[in-house]
Amino acid sequence: MKKLLALALLAFPFSASADHMDVIQVNLKENCTLQTYVAIKDDFNNQWGKNHGYRAEITVPIQSQDLASVFWVGRSADAASYGKAWDAWRTELMDPSSLASKLNARFTKCSDNVSRSGWDVY
């Protein structure tokens, strides 16, 4: 019985309680300051993210192999919530007058995405 329980825990580890973390490594363009990028992130959170269950913060390394990049760290309640938000973002990008398109234009003017990863957070 103990082996069966251990196997079940290994097969389904904490899946119901994990938040989702969206991490994007970003290089700011020469004409964009950290303060400008944070302001865009704040507008994103207040105008778009809060309506889609997504909240972001910017982290700046003080000790790292790469001190030139900053990191967008977004949080959602779970992977399904993140997926719904991502679907909404992509759909809205097709409309150039949408809030997502306007925010995306500001991000594009200010930064280049280097890499992106998703994480379960317990």
VOGU-3710 file (C-alpha; in Angstrom, 3 decimals, decimal comma):
1> mkkllalall> 0,000/0,000/0,000  2,838/2,430/0,834  4,448/1,765/-2,552  1,164/2,464/-4,336  0,719/5,735/-2,446  4,310/6,785/-3,181  3,830/5,986/-6,873  0,611/8,037/-6,972  2,365/11,038/-5,383  5,194/10,819/-7,903
11> afpfsasadh> 2,797/10,558/-10,821  0,649/13,544/-9,764  2,863/15,883/-7,703  0,964/18,895/-6,359  -0,593/19,578/-9,760  -3,710/21,199/-8,341  -1,894/23,813/-6,263  0,741/25,208/-8,632  0,776/28,841/-9,729  2,196/29,539/-13,176
21> mdviqvnlke> 5,234/31,770/-13,604  6,054/33,277/-17,004  9,692/34,419/-17,258  10,943/36,493/-20,179  14,585/37,529/-20,444  14,623/41,039/-21,919  17,276/43,371/-23,281  16,280/47,018/-23,163  16,923/49,021/-26,311  19,385/51,898/-26,164
31> nctlqtyvai> 16,650/54,553/-26,067  14,671/52,807/-23,293  15,385/53,198/-19,590  14,462/50,753/-16,874  12,027/53,349/-15,528  10,261/53,500/-18,909  10,017/49,699/-19,103  8,646/49,503/-15,547  6,054/52,157/-16,443  4,914/50,044/-19,420
41> kddfnnqwgk> 4,715/47,007/-17,115  2,641/49,010/-14,615  0,241/50,052/-17,378  0,064/46,426/-18,537  -0,790/45,239/-15,017  -3,397/47,946/-14,387  -5,001/48,076/-17,809  -4,764/44,514/-19,148  -3,278/42,032/-16,679  -5,723/42,545/-13,820
51> nhgyraeitv> -8,633/41,730/-16,154  -6,952/38,498/-17,267  -5,626/37,102/-13,973  -2,002/37,942/-14,771  0,413/40,154/-12,842  4,005/40,958/-13,749  7,034/42,412/-12,069  10,477/43,242/-13,391  13,560/41,759/-11,792  17,033/43,167/-12,275
61> piqsqdlasv> 20,003/40,924/-11,537  22,653/42,145/-9,144  24,612/38,885/-9,325  24,328/36,847/-12,532  26,177/35,624/-15,594  24,179/38,201/-17,554  23,971/41,616/-15,930  22,702/43,313/-19,115  19,282/41,646/-19,186  16,238/42,283/-17,046
71> fwvgrsadaa> 13,530/39,726/-16,437  9,776/39,990/-16,816  8,240/37,668/-14,232  4,517/37,178/-14,699  2,240/35,182/-12,408  -1,095/33,482/-12,997  -3,164/31,287/-10,689  -2,297/28,171/-12,708  -1,280/27,013/-16,181  -4,898/27,032/-17,404
81> sygkawdawr> -5,336/30,682/-16,346  -2,079/31,579/-18,063  -3,248/29,798/-21,223  -6,504/31,748/-21,277  -4,638/35,029/-20,827  -2,138/34,100/-23,558  -4,970/33,201/-25,943  -6,681/36,535/-25,223  -3,411/38,454/-25,755  -2,732/36,775/-29,125
91> telmdpssla> -6,299/37,316/-30,287  -6,235/40,997/-29,308  -2,928/41,529/-31,130  -4,795/40,949/-34,423  -6,683/44,217/-33,830  -4,259/47,146/-34,135  -6,578/49,386/-32,109  -6,790/46,981/-29,146  -5,187/47,655/-25,784  -2,919/44,617/-26,214
101> sklnarftkc> -1,655/45,931/-29,564  -0,959/49,356/-28,104  0,902/47,887/-25,133  2,793/45,491/-27,400  3,912/48,399/-29,604  5,329/50,121/-26,518  7,130/46,924/-25,453  8,547/46,450/-28,970  9,804/50,041/-29,115  11,512/49,630/-25,745
111> sdnvsrsgwd> 12,826/46,056/-25,607  13,871/42,823/-27,294  12,848/39,469/-25,837  15,796/37,071/-25,587  14,117/33,957/-24,161  10,906/32,825/-22,491  10,116/30,002/-20,099  7,163/28,829/-18,043  7,311/27,420/-14,521  5,055/25,694/-12,015
121> vy> 5,376/27,449/-8,659  4,534/25,636/-5,415
//
